[in-house]
Amino acid sequence: MLLDLFSGTQGASFSGSDVMTYLNSKSALKTLKSAVFPSFDNNGTVTWKQFTYTASSANSGTFGSTPVQVIYNFNSTNPTTLSGFPAKTTPGTTNPFA
């Protein structure tokens, strides 16, 4: 859980580079993972896949008036193949980041 959010003085400007520096210092934001999804081959065999998204650029703006927009890239032809569907870690929940 992130407790130190990207923030600044109301009305002050920030650059896209400032945003990327912040994101690159936070592993939970620098790289994101998709939901786990099934992939079937021609024989009906299922494997579980997941995309990894990496922050590549961000907009500049003003604290208090401009929402930050971050562009994440991913390789749509090469999702990660997982060893199996994520196991339950707590009753009633699953952890796709395991």
Steps between C-alpha positions, in 0.01 A plus 500: 500500500633841403494759774709771333302613196627721217421842640612861509395852585159602364554693175863391453599344169635149452661345195448163341856424607404572864216250471723235341766549772232441763360192317845350447563523874179303577509141377124469558439775243793460261380157390136386507352157427180410320239265630588134442320357197471155338654423162397189307708321238359303202468188717297681766784508751477803725792707624475809714644827371562849632618824340759727663458874447800734537472877548651674198395867513287749692350844445595822672255715689412701807439362849134532592366549149656252256442126536817304434487279193752218466549287190581133564634272226469123470589227252162378375652200321701365793310477830666322790395135536426418862563159653133479597205706606593711803422317821278643767702681763217607731154345510288663230789679322768425244833668442583547127837649600627184668 
